[in-house]
Amino acid sequence: MKATLSFELPEESVEHLDALHGWEWKAVVSTLCEQLKLYAKHGHNFQDADACIDELRTILHAAIEDRGLFLA
């Protein structure tokens, strides 16, 4: 089986880049899931939900930046 994606460039350049870097976005999600798994298994020291949200956003943004990705 063969699949072909086509994009009208430059109009669909964002979609094109998302398709090219899909495996990297999968790695970002995997990083976040692993951290959540660790919190569930080993606990955490968050004082409240806001502290947890802030930490998860930091982890998410670091994973995105480490891979040279951008949120459009």
N, CA and C atoms as a LAMMPS dump frame, in Angstrom:
ITEM: TIMESTEP
0
ITEM: NUMBER OF ATOMS
216
ITEM: BOX BOUNDS ff ff ff
-5.0000000000000000e+02 5.0000000000000000e+02
-5.0000000000000000e+02 5.0000000000000000e+02
-5.0000000000000000e+02 5.0000000000000000e+02
ITEM: ATOMS id mol type element x y z
1 1 1 N 0.849 -1.169 0
2 1 2 C 0 0 0
3 1 3 C 0.896 1.234 0
4 2 1 N 0.465 2.236 -0.695
5 2 2 C 1.204 3.478 -0.795
6 2 3 C 0.245 4.623 -0.518
7 3 1 N 0.716 5.608 0.25
8 3 2 C -0.081 6.803 0.529
9 3 3 C 0.725 8.017 0.103
10 4 1 N 0.067 8.95 -0.523
11 4 2 C 0.724 10.169 -0.977
12 4 3 C -0.032 11.364 -0.427
13 5 1 N 0.709 12.252 0.209
14 5 2 C 0.136 13.505 0.698
15 5 3 C 0.554 14.608 -0.252
16 6 1 N -0.337 15.523 -0.509
17 6 2 C 0.033 16.665 -1.345
18 6 3 C -0.464 17.945 -0.681
19 7 1 N 0.301 18.99 -0.86
20 7 2 C -0.001 20.268 -0.238
21 7 3 C 0.169 21.369 -1.271
22 8 1 N -0.671 22.375 -1.184
23 8 2 C -0.56 23.566 -2.009
24 8 3 C 0.354 24.545 -1.265
25 9 1 N 1.593 24.593 -1.718
26 9 2 C 2.562 25.477 -1.067
27 9 3 C 2.613 26.8 -1.806
28 10 1 N 2.768 27.893 -1.154
29 10 2 C 3.067 28.049 0.265
30 10 3 C 1.829 28.147 1.156
31 11 1 N 0.644 28.115 0.579
32 11 2 C -0.576 28.312 1.363
33 11 3 C -0.723 27.294 2.49
34 12 1 N -0.343 26.059 2.26
35 12 2 C -0.51 24.994 3.25
36 12 3 C 0.818 24.589 3.888
37 13 1 N 1.702 25.556 4.032
38 13 2 C 3.025 25.226 4.56
39 13 3 C 2.973 24.747 6.009
40 14 1 N 2.06 25.274 6.809
41 14 2 C 1.93 24.823 8.201
42 14 3 C 1.503 23.363 8.231
43 15 1 N 0.518 23.013 7.439
44 15 2 C 0.049 21.633 7.375
45 15 3 C 1.149 20.706 6.863
46 16 1 N 1.905 21.189 5.896
47 16 2 C 3.015 20.423 5.336
48 16 3 C 4.052 20.122 6.414
49 17 1 N 4.441 21.14 7.176
50 17 2 C 5.43 20.941 8.24
51 17 3 C 4.891 20.029 9.337
52 18 1 N 3.619 20.155 9.663
53 18 2 C 3.02 19.257 10.657
54 18 3 C 3.095 17.801 10.188
55 19 1 N 2.844 17.564 8.923
56 19 2 C 2.915 16.207 8.381
57 19 3 C 4.352 15.682 8.403
58 20 1 N 5.293 16.522 8.07
59 20 2 C 6.698 16.104 8.069
60 20 3 C 7.209 15.789 9.468
61 21 1 N 6.709 16.507 10.45
62 21 2 C 7.216 16.359 11.811
63 21 3 C 6.257 15.605 12.728
64 22 1 N 5.35 14.855 12.167
65 22 2 C 4.375 14.129 12.969
66 22 3 C 5.006 13.186 13.976
67 23 1 N 6.083 12.506 13.596
68 23 2 C 6.744 11.586 14.512
69 23 3 C 7.343 12.326 15.699
70 24 1 N 7.77 13.583 15.489
71 24 2 C 8.311 14.365 16.595
72 24 3 C 7.2 14.813 17.55
73 25 1 N 6.027 15.121 16.989
74 25 2 C 4.891 15.471 17.846
75 25 3 C 4.479 14.257 18.676
76 26 1 N 4.569 13.078 18.079
77 26 2 C 4.273 11.855 18.826
78 26 3 C 5.237 11.712 19.994
79 27 1 N 6.496 12.049 19.8
80 27 2 C 7.487 11.986 20.871
81 27 3 C 7.167 12.986 21.977
82 28 1 N 6.656 14.151 21.62
83 28 2 C 6.254 15.147 22.624
84 28 3 C 5.135 14.589 23.495
85 29 1 N 4.139 14.006 22.871
86 29 2 C 3.021 13.422 23.614
87 29 3 C 3.519 12.28 24.492
88 30 1 N 4.419 11.475 23.969
89 30 2 C 4.977 10.368 24.739
90 30 3 C 5.719 10.867 25.978
91 31 1 N 6.475 11.947 25.839
92 31 2 C 7.183 12.543 26.974
93 31 3 C 6.205 12.961 28.064
94 32 1 N 5.144 13.628 27.659
95 32 2 C 4.141 14.077 28.619
96 32 3 C 3.441 12.889 29.28
97 33 1 N 3.116 11.87 28.514
98 33 2 C 2.464 10.673 29.07
99 33 3 C 3.371 9.965 30.067
100 34 1 N 4.656 9.879 29.766
101 34 2 C 5.593 9.245 30.689
102 34 3 C 5.668 9.998 32.011
103 35 1 N 5.677 11.326 31.944
104 35 2 C 5.719 12.111 33.168
105 35 3 C 4.453 11.905 33.994
106 36 1 N 3.303 11.877 33.342
107 36 2 C 2.044 11.626 34.034
108 36 3 C 2.049 10.244 34.696
109 37 1 N 2.607 9.272 33.997
110 37 2 C 2.708 7.923 34.538
111 37 3 C 3.572 7.906 35.802
112 38 1 N 4.684 8.656 35.765
113 38 2 C 5.555 8.739 36.941
114 38 3 C 4.844 9.387 38.123
115 39 1 N 4.102 10.445 37.876
116 39 2 C 3.345 11.085 38.943
117 39 3 C 2.319 10.128 39.533
118 40 1 N 1.655 9.383 38.69
119 40 2 C 0.644 8.44 39.16
120 40 3 C 1.274 7.304 39.972
121 41 1 N 2.432 6.86 39.542
122 41 2 C 3.077 5.718 40.199
123 41 3 C 3.8 6.127 41.488
124 42 1 N 4.517 7.262 41.442
125 42 2 C 5.38 7.648 42.557
126 42 3 C 4.864 8.827 43.368
127 43 1 N 3.76 9.385 42.949
128 43 2 C 3.207 10.537 43.649
129 43 3 C 3.867 11.838 43.205
130 44 1 N 3.484 12.907 43.862
131 44 2 C 3.991 14.238 43.518
132 44 3 C 3.888 15.128 44.746
133 45 1 N 4.448 16.318 44.645
134 45 2 C 4.438 17.271 45.759
135 45 3 C 3.688 18.549 45.417
136 46 1 N 2.763 18.471 44.482
137 46 2 C 2.03 19.664 44.09
138 46 3 C 1.122 20.121 45.222
139 47 1 N 1.098 21.417 45.451
140 47 2 C 0.249 21.986 46.491
141 47 3 C -1.207 22.1 46.037
142 48 1 N -1.383 22.302 44.719
143 48 2 C -2.733 22.447 44.183
144 48 3 C -2.719 22.154 42.685
145 49 1 N -3.882 22.183 42.091
146 49 2 C -4.012 21.883 40.664
147 49 3 C -3.257 22.881 39.804
148 50 1 N -3.242 24.149 40.195
149 50 2 C -2.532 25.159 39.405
150 50 3 C -1.039 24.863 39.325
151 51 1 N -0.448 24.409 40.418
152 51 2 C 0.977 24.066 40.416
153 51 3 C 1.243 22.89 39.479
154 52 1 N 0.341 21.921 39.475
155 52 2 C 0.471 20.77 38.582
156 52 3 C 0.37 21.21 37.12
157 53 1 N -0.6 22.037 36.841
158 53 2 C -0.786 22.53 35.47
159 53 3 C 0.445 23.296 35.015
160 54 1 N 0.98 24.155 35.867
161 54 2 C 2.184 24.924 35.514
162 54 3 C 3.357 23.999 35.202
163 55 1 N 3.549 22.973 36.014
164 55 2 C 4.649 22.027 35.795
165 55 3 C 4.47 21.265 34.488
166 56 1 N 3.265 20.802 34.224
167 56 2 C 3.017 20.065 32.984
168 56 3 C 3.189 20.955 31.759
169 57 1 N 2.787 22.211 31.854
170 57 2 C 3.005 23.143 30.739
171 57 3 C 4.491 23.359 30.509
172 58 1 N 5.27 23.454 31.578
173 58 2 C 6.716 23.62 31.454
174 58 3 C 7.338 22.417 30.756
175 59 1 N 6.931 21.222 31.166
176 59 2 C 7.439 19.998 30.549
177 59 3 C 7.053 19.948 29.082
178 60 1 N 5.815 20.287 28.781
179 60 2 C 5.324 20.271 27.405
180 60 3 C 6.099 21.247 26.53
181 61 1 N 6.254 22.476 26.999
182 61 2 C 6.967 23.479 26.204
183 61 3 C 8.436 23.112 26.022
184 62 1 N 9.059 22.514 27.027
185 62 2 C 10.45 22.079 26.897
186 62 3 C 10.582 20.972 25.856
187 63 1 N 9.645 20.025 25.868
188 63 2 C 9.684 18.93 24.889
189 63 3 C 9.497 19.461 23.473
190 64 1 N 8.629 20.439 23.311
191 64 2 C 8.404 21.047 21.996
192 64 3 C 9.659 21.784 21.542
193 65 1 N 10.226 22.592 22.44
194 65 2 C 11.417 23.373 22.099
195 65 3 C 12.615 22.464 21.799
196 66 1 N 12.786 21.393 22.584
197 66 2 C 13.909 20.472 22.386
198 66 3 C 13.903 19.856 20.996
199 67 1 N 12.735 19.734 20.406
200 67 2 C 12.627 19.124 19.085
201 67 3 C 12.529 20.163 17.967
202 68 1 N 12.656 21.425 18.322
203 68 2 C 12.606 22.485 17.307
204 68 3 C 11.24 22.661 16.687
205 69 1 N 10.193 22.312 17.414
206 69 2 C 8.835 22.423 16.901
207 69 3 C 8.218 23.741 17.326
208 70 1 N 7.096 24.08 16.711
209 70 2 C 6.392 25.31 17.011
210 70 3 C 4.91 25.041 17.095
211 71 1 N 4.246 25.705 18.049
212 71 2 C 2.791 25.682 18.084
213 71 3 C 2.31 26.864 17.25
214 72 1 N 1.533 26.569 16.231
215 72 2 C 1.067 27.638 15.323
216 72 3 C -0.031 28.439 15.943
